Each structure stands twice: as structure tokens, then as C-alpha cells.
Amino acid sequence: MPSLLHSVPLLEVSLLPGLLIPYFSEVMKNSLIIVAVFIFGIMGALFSLIPDFLLNSKLSNYVLYGLMFFVGVSIGADKNGWSVIKQVRFKIILVPLSVITGTFIGVSLVSVLIKDISLRDSLAIGSGFGYYSLSSIFITKLAGSVLGVVALLSNIMREVATLLLTPLLARYFGKLAPIAAGGATSMDTTLPVITKFSGIEYAIIAVFNGTVLTILVPFLVTFILTVF
């Protein structure tokens, strides 16, 4: 199936972003809610508004276990995702491998440019692949709240950037570029916009890429922060 950008007149293409505004607004709203809740927690603890039992360090472990459980449930319940993994050819594994490689190269350069962030920390943040909720919790637990905040904001920015820049990425860098940019989110939040501008035939690759990266996030983050 040809790309939507090549099947409609130029004037119609210019109107496509307007059709996606409701979807963008919903995703942006969800991202802002996450940030708002996070800031509320900081302010609540700072001004002693949080009950003492919520400050128990073991409670965060239980929350993490619960989050991991529901992540596993969501992946296991996604029959379409598993069927895609079973049906696709072996070459498709090169997509998430390339995303991992490209992300690690990019964050390594960041650690060179920003002296306050070590290579280890940069790799851990990059290993979130846009999955800000899970990666930020792991990083906060293993490396402290400051790096956790950086991971949260960085991965939210990756998701939002993918949503906003996908039309340009698909047009100037190829159909796989939005999938690479989306990282773990290519299986859910950024999938509609990827399908819209890269083509429905790329949906399978996007779902596979997002599924693999989502599974790898906790393992890579933990490995980097405990071994390096």
C-alpha cells in the first residue's frame, strides 16, 4: 500500500496534521498528567504532606513489582503483538537492534557534551527507549531520584518529539525513521501516527519493535546500572 503522503494532493497533505490534533492532545494530556503527579509527589514530601507510611522504602518496591506485573499482563494479553513476532521474518530483528545501537551511540555523545552526566547514566536513560513510566522508576530505585527525573523527562520528550516530527521523519529520513524515534512507544502511543505517515504496511514492524524494546527496558536499565 502506498504511503498516504504520496496518495493525496499536496494541499490535502498539508491538512493532515489537523486531523491528528485530537490524538496528539490526548497523548500530551496523559504525559502532562504523569509529570503533574510526579511534581505533586515531590511537593507533598517537601512540605510534609505525605503520610509517613507512604515514605516507607519498601512501599516503592511493591509499587515496582505491581507495575512489572501489569506490564507483563499487557504484553501477554496483546495477541496481535505475539502473532506478529511469530509471523515475521528473522530480518525484522534488525530494527530493534538498530534502534538500540543508534540510541546508545546518541546518548554516548550526550555524555561527552554534558560533563555532568556519565556514560553509565546516559546509557541507563537511553535504555528507557521512550518508556518513561517504567524506566524512571527503575532508575530512581537504582541510581537516585535526580537521575530518575532526568530519565522521566527525557523519555517523555522522546515520545512527544516522535508524535510531532513523524511527518518530517518519514518524508526526509525514510519510513523506518519514525519507528526508530518512537522506540518502545511504537507499539502503542505513537503507532497511529507512524501508521498514518509511514504506511499501514509498517505497522507490523512498529509493533514488533515496540514489543521487543518494552521487554528489554527493565533488563537493560538494571544491567547498566549494576554492572557498569
C-alpha positions as CSV (number, residue, x, y, z in Angstrom):
1,M,0.0,0.0,0.0
2,P,1.5,3.4,-1.0
3,S,2.2,5.9,1.7
4,L,-0.6,8.4,2.4
5,L,1.7,11.3,1.6
6,H,2.0,10.0,-1.9
7,S,-1.6,9.2,-2.5
8,V,-3.3,12.6,-1.9
9,P,-2.7,16.0,-3.3
10,L,-0.2,18.4,-1.7
11,L,-3.0,20.7,-0.3
12,E,-4.7,17.7,1.3
13,V,-1.4,16.6,2.9
14,S,-1.0,20.0,4.5
15,L,-4.3,19.4,6.3
16,L,-3.3,16.0,7.7
17,P,-1.7,17.4,10.9
18,G,-5.0,19.0,11.8
19,L,-6.7,15.6,11.7
20,L,-4.2,14.3,14.2
21,I,-4.6,17.1,16.7
22,P,-7.2,15.3,18.8
23,Y,-4.9,12.3,19.1
24,F,-1.8,14.5,19.9
25,S,-3.9,16.3,22.5
26,E,-4.8,13.1,24.3
27,V,-1.3,11.8,24.4
28,M,0.1,15.2,25.5
29,K,-2.6,15.3,28.2
30,N,-1.5,11.9,29.5
31,S,2.1,12.9,29.5
32,L,1.3,16.1,31.4
33,I,-0.7,14.2,34.0
34,I,2.3,11.9,34.6
35,V,4.6,15.0,35.1
36,A,1.9,16.7,37.3
37,V,1.5,13.7,39.6
38,F,5.3,13.4,39.9
39,I,5.6,17.1,40.8
40,F,2.7,16.7,43.3
41,G,4.6,13.8,45.0
42,I,7.8,16.0,45.3
43,M,5.9,18.9,46.7
44,G,3.9,16.7,49.1
45,A,7.1,15.2,50.5
46,L,8.9,18.5,50.6
47,F,6.2,20.2,52.7
48,S,5.5,17.1,54.8
49,L,2.0,16.5,53.4
50,I,2.6,12.8,52.7
51,P,1.6,10.3,55.4
52,D,4.6,8.5,57.0
53,F,3.6,5.0,55.8
54,L,3.9,6.2,52.2
55,L,7.5,7.2,52.8
56,N,8.4,3.6,53.6
57,S,11.1,2.5,51.2
58,K,9.6,-1.0,50.9
59,L,6.4,0.5,49.5
60,S,8.2,1.7,46.3
61,N,9.4,-1.9,45.9
62,Y,5.8,-3.2,46.0
63,V,4.7,-0.5,43.5
64,L,7.5,-1.5,41.2
65,Y,6.5,-5.2,41.5
66,G,2.9,-4.2,40.7
67,L,4.0,-2.2,37.7
68,M,6.1,-5.0,36.3
69,F,3.1,-7.4,36.8
70,F,0.8,-5.2,34.8
71,V,3.4,-4.6,32.1
72,G,3.7,-8.4,31.8
73,V,-0.1,-8.7,31.6
74,S,-0.4,-6.0,28.9
75,I,2.3,-7.7,26.8
76,G,0.9,-11.2,27.3
77,A,-2.7,-10.0,26.5
78,D,-1.6,-8.4,23.3
79,K,-2.3,-11.3,21.0
80,N,-1.7,-9.2,17.9
81,G,1.9,-8.4,19.1
82,W,2.7,-12.1,19.7
83,S,1.2,-13.2,16.4
84,V,3.4,-10.6,14.7
85,I,6.5,-11.9,16.4
86,K,5.6,-15.5,15.2
87,Q,4.9,-14.5,11.6
88,V,7.7,-12.0,10.8
89,R,10.9,-13.0,9.1
90,F,14.2,-13.0,11.0
91,K,15.5,-9.8,9.4
92,I,12.9,-7.8,11.3
93,I,15.0,-8.3,14.5
94,L,17.5,-5.8,12.9
95,V,15.0,-3.0,13.5
96,P,15.1,-3.0,17.4
97,L,18.8,-3.9,17.3
98,S,19.4,-0.8,15.2
99,V,17.3,1.3,17.5
100,I,19.3,0.1,20.5
101,T,22.6,0.7,18.7
102,G,21.6,4.2,17.5
103,T,20.2,5.2,20.9
104,F,23.3,4.1,22.7
105,I,25.5,6.0,20.2
106,G,23.4,9.1,20.6
107,V,23.4,9.1,24.4
108,S,27.1,8.4,24.5
109,L,27.7,11.6,22.5
110,V,25.5,13.4,25.1
111,S,27.7,12.2,27.9
112,V,30.7,13.7,26.0
113,L,29.0,17.0,25.5
114,I,27.5,17.2,29.0
115,K,30.2,16.6,31.6
116,D,27.8,16.3,34.5
117,I,26.3,13.1,33.0
118,S,28.4,10.0,33.0
119,L,28.4,7.4,30.2
120,R,26.8,4.9,32.6
121,D,23.9,7.3,33.4
122,S,23.4,8.3,29.8
123,L,23.1,4.7,28.7
124,A,20.7,4.0,31.5
125,I,18.5,6.9,30.5
126,G,18.6,5.9,26.8
127,S,17.7,2.4,27.7
128,G,14.2,3.7,28.6
129,F,13.5,3.9,24.8
130,G,10.6,6.3,25.5
131,Y,9.0,4.1,28.2
132,Y,9.2,6.8,30.8
133,S,7.0,5.3,33.5
134,L,8.8,2.0,33.9
135,S,12.4,3.2,33.2
136,S,12.2,6.2,35.5
137,I,11.1,4.0,38.4
138,F,13.9,1.5,37.9
139,I,16.5,4.3,37.5
140,T,15.2,6.1,40.6
141,K,15.5,2.9,42.6
142,L,19.0,2.0,41.4
143,A,20.6,5.4,40.9
144,G,18.7,8.0,42.8
145,S,15.8,10.4,42.3
146,V,17.8,13.1,40.4
147,L,18.7,10.7,37.5
148,G,15.1,9.3,37.7
149,V,13.7,12.8,37.0
150,V,16.1,13.2,34.1
151,A,15.1,9.8,32.7
152,L,11.4,10.7,33.1
153,L,11.6,14.0,31.2
154,S,14.0,12.7,28.6
155,N,11.8,9.7,27.7
156,I,8.6,11.9,27.7
157,M,10.4,14.2,25.3
158,R,11.3,11.3,23.0
159,E,7.6,10.3,22.8
160,V,6.4,13.8,22.2
161,A,9.1,14.5,19.6
162,T,8.1,11.4,17.7
163,L,4.4,12.5,17.7
164,L,5.3,15.9,16.4
165,L,8.1,15.1,14.0
166,T,6.9,11.8,12.4
167,P,5.7,13.5,9.2
168,L,9.1,15.1,8.6
169,L,11.0,12.0,9.7
170,A,9.0,9.7,7.3
171,R,9.4,12.2,4.4
172,Y,13.1,13.0,4.7
173,F,14.7,10.0,6.6
174,G,12.6,7.1,5.4
175,K,9.6,5.1,6.6
176,L,11.5,3.3,9.4
177,A,12.7,6.6,11.0
178,P,9.5,7.3,13.0
179,I,9.6,3.7,14.3
180,A,13.2,4.2,15.4
181,A,12.3,7.5,17.0
182,G,9.3,6.1,18.8
183,G,11.3,3.3,20.4
184,A,9.2,1.3,22.9
185,T,6.2,3.5,22.2
186,S,6.0,2.4,18.6
187,M,3.7,-0.4,19.7
188,D,1.1,1.8,21.3
189,T,1.0,5.6,21.8
190,T,3.0,6.5,18.6
191,L,1.7,3.6,16.5
192,P,-1.3,5.6,14.9
193,V,0.9,8.4,13.7
194,I,3.5,6.0,12.5
195,T,0.9,4.1,10.5
196,K,-0.5,7.3,9.1
197,F,2.7,8.6,7.7
198,S,4.9,5.5,7.1
199,G,2.1,3.4,5.8
200,I,-0.1,0.5,7.2
201,E,2.5,-2.0,6.0
202,Y,4.9,-0.7,8.6
203,A,2.5,-1.3,11.5
204,I,3.8,-4.9,11.9
205,I,7.4,-3.7,12.2
206,A,6.4,-0.9,14.6
207,V,4.5,-3.3,16.9
208,F,7.4,-5.8,16.9
209,N,9.9,-3.1,17.6
210,G,7.9,-1.7,20.5
211,T,7.3,-5.1,22.0
212,V,10.9,-6.1,21.9
213,L,12.1,-2.8,23.4
214,T,9.4,-2.8,26.1
215,I,10.6,-6.3,27.2
216,L,14.2,-5.2,27.2
217,V,13.8,-1.9,29.2
218,P,14.0,-3.3,32.7
219,F,16.8,-5.8,31.9
220,L,19.0,-3.2,30.1
221,V,18.5,-0.5,32.7
222,T,19.2,-2.9,35.6
223,F,22.2,-4.4,33.8
224,I,23.8,-1.0,33.0
225,L,23.3,0.5,36.5
226,T,24.5,-2.6,38.4
227,V,27.4,-3.8,36.1
228,F,28.9,-0.6,34.8
